[in-house]
Amino acid sequence: MVSFSEFDEIGYWSEIKIDIIRDYAGAYSKILTSKNLPHVYIDAFAGAGQHVSKQTGRVVPGTPKIALDVQPPFREYHFIDLNAAKMDHLQNLAGNKPNVHFYAADCNDILTDRIFPTLEYKSYRRAICLLDPYGLHLNWNVILHAGQLKTVDMFLNFPVMDINRNALWRNPDRVTAEQRARLSSFWGDESWRQVGYEQTMGLFGTMEEKVSNSEFAEAFRKRLVNVAGFARVPEPLPMRNRNAVVYYLFFASQVDVAEKIVVDIFNKYRNRGQA
């Protein structure tokens, strides 16, 4: 069992993310309920369901608890985390309900093998899937599968801080093969090397210059559309620690109205994540 002292500490930007999920999940559930479509909530890096706020020191609900409290409720909930103790805590928090499922396992396997196959378009089932890895701990195949289903609205943490610290260096020759492979697994192939650097002229001829965070995120946004097959991917929301971008929060969907709702929500919070 996870104790209070073992809860993840989260910063202001993460509390904003939780508010965003609350806002969208509530609107989404009302719309899908009105259409009589069974809808599912999926949290692939669910954690214990509670966190400690760095701002206040208080325990705050995580995204699983937020989703469980949405009214009208989702038809099913799927919570995944590698940490078994956190899954046990979340299960106790959620209570014993037949429509709430817990997996102490790797989401890369659980999503593609067990959950996504239940969301084929012909099933009339729809889903919100939150992919909020701590770093480059997600395989592109998960993102691609979600896009190909045409039934999933996805929130995705694009972990630019991990990318910059470990894989996208100013001198690409110094990056280890292991770190390049991590980014390639997240990106889906090695094309990140072409979009992550641009050719510039220096004193000694052509040089490779690293692109900005926003340019790299825009290249990934285009990849979500052109490769994964999501029809609607608005500009992501940069989540900041002071002035440094920690990650970009992406949203991807097939539906116009979903994009409009999220753009409004993102705009509400766009200038508030700079604490």
N, C-alpha and C positions, 0 to 999 in steps of 0.2 A: 504494500500500500504506500502511496506517495504521501509524505507528510507536508505540512505547510511550508517547512523550510526547503523542501525539494521542488516546489512549484517553479516553473520557469518565470524569470523576471522579464517583463516586457516594457518597452519604451513607449513613448507617446505615439509614434508612428504605428505601432502594433495595435494600440487601443483604437486608433482611427480605422484601421483595417477591420476590426471587430464591429465598429459602428457601421461601416460600409456593408458588411455582410448582413447585419441586422436590417438595414434599410432595404437592401435588395431582396433578401429572402422573404421579408414580409410582403412586399409588392408582388413578387413572383408567385408565392403561394396563393394569394388572393386571385390572381389572374388564372392560374391553372385550375384552381378549385371551381371558379365560375365556368370554366370550359369542361368540367368534369373529366379532367385528364389526371391519371395517377402520377404523382411527382415525388421524386426521391432526393434526399440530401446526402451528399457524400463529402467526407472530410478525410483527406488522405494522410495528413500529418496531424492527427487530432490532438495529441497530447492528453493531459489529464482532465481537460474541460474547465480548468481554473488556472489563473496566473496571479502573480504578484505585480502590482503596478510599481514601476520605478518612481513614478511621480508622487504617489501617495503612500506606498507601502501596504496598501490594502489588497485583499484578494478580489479579483475581478473575474467575471465569467468569460470563458473562452468561446470560440465559435461553435463548438458542439452544443454547449448550454444555450447559446443564443438561438440556434436552429431548433432545438427541442422546445423552446418557449414560443416559437412563431405560431400565430393563429391566423387563419386556419392551419392545422398541422399538415406536415408532409405525410405521404402514405408510408414511406420507409426512411430509415436513417442507417447509414453505413459509416462507421468510425474505424480508422486504421492508424496504427502506430507501432513501430518496432519495439517500443518500450512496454513490456508486459505490465509493469507496476502502474504505469500511467493508464493503460487500458483498464486495469482492475479498478482504479480510482474512478475513472469515467463511468464504468458500468455501475458502480455503487451510486454515483451521482445521478445517473439517468434512471435508475430503477429497472426492474425486471419487466420489460415490455416486449411482446413478440415481434414487433415491427422495428426494433432497434438492434442492430447487429454490430459486433465488435470483432476486430481482427488484430491480434498482436503479431504482425507480420509485415513483410515488405510490400508497400502499396504498388510497386511496379508489377508484382505478380498478381496480387489480389484484384486490382482493377481490371487488368486485361483478361485474366482467366475466369473470374467469378462474378464481378459486378457489371462490367460493361456489356457482356453478352446478354444480360437481361434487359438492355436498353435499346435493342434494335428498333428501327423506325416503325416496323409493323406492329410492335407491341403496344403502341400508343403511350408508352411511358416516357416521361421526361425527367431531367435531373439538373440540379446544380452540383458542380464538383469543384471543391476548393483544393487546389494544389499549392500548398504553402511550405515547401521544403526549407530546411535550415540552411541549405547551400545547394551545391550541384548534386543533389541526391535523387534526381528524377530522370527517368529515361524518356527520350523523345517518343518512343513507341506509345507511351501512355497518352501524350498530347495528340499524336497522330490519330490514335484510335478514337479519342473523344471527338475530334473534328470530323472523322469519317462517319460516325454514328448519326450525325445531324439531329441529335436529340438532347445534347448536353450544353448547358451554359457553364462556362469555365472561368473561374478566377485563378490566376497563376502568379506566383511570386517569381519574378525574374531576378535571381540573386547577383546583382552586379558587383556587390562588394566582394563576395567570394570569387567571382570571375576575375576581378582586377587583382586581388591579392595573390591568386594562384595560377591563373592561366593566360590572361590577356595582359602581358607585360609589354613595356616599351621596347624591350629587347626580346623578341620572340625566341631567339636561339637559346636563351637561358631557361626557358620553361621546360620542366621535366616531361618525359613521355607520359607519365602517370597523370599529370595535371591536364595535359592536352587531351588525353583520352576521356577524362571526366567531363570536360566541356563538350567534346564531340558527342558523348553519350546524351547529354542534355540537349544539344543543338540538333542532333540527328545525323550529322556527318561532319566533315572537316571544312565545310564552306565558310565557317566562322572566321577562318584565317584570311580569306579573301575580303570579307566585309569588315573585319576588325582592324585592318591596316590599310593605309592609302600610300601611294607612291608620291614622294616629294623630292625636290632637287636640293641637295646640300652642297657643302664645299667640296666634297669628294665624290660627287655623282648622285645617283638615285638612292634615296633612303626610304625605309618603311616607317611611317608615322602612325602611331596608334590613334584611332578615331575617338571621338568623345563618347561618353556614356549614352547620351541621348541618340546619337547616330547608331550606335550598336543596338540599342533597344528598338529603334525604328526598323533596322534590318530584321530583327526577330519578329516584330509585328507583321511585316510583310511575309515572313515565312509562315506565320500562323494562318494567313489568308491563302497564300499561293501553294503551300505544300500541305499543311494540315487540313485545309478546306473549310475553315470558318469564314462565313460570309461577312460577319460584322465584328471588327476588332478596332475599337476606338483607341485614341492616344492613351497610353498607360499613365497611371498616376505615380509620379516619383515620391517615394517614401523616404524621408530625410531624418538623419540624426544631426541636429544643428544644420549646417549647410551641405553636408555630404550625403549623397544619395546612397541609401543602404540597399534598396531594391526598388524595382518597378512593379507595380501591381497592374497586371493585365486582366482584361475581360474579353472573352471571345464567345460568340453566339452565332446562330443562324437567323436570328429574328430582329427585324427593325425596331420593334417596340422595346425589346430588351436593351438594345444599344442606347436608345433614347433615355431610358430610365437610368442606366449606369452613367451616361455622360452627365446627366443632371446631378447624380450623387457625387461623382468624381469632382465636378466643378464646385460643389458645396465644400468639399474638403481640401481642394487643391492647394490652398495657401495656408493650411493649418498644420501641416506635418513637419514644421521646421523647429520644433522644440529641442 
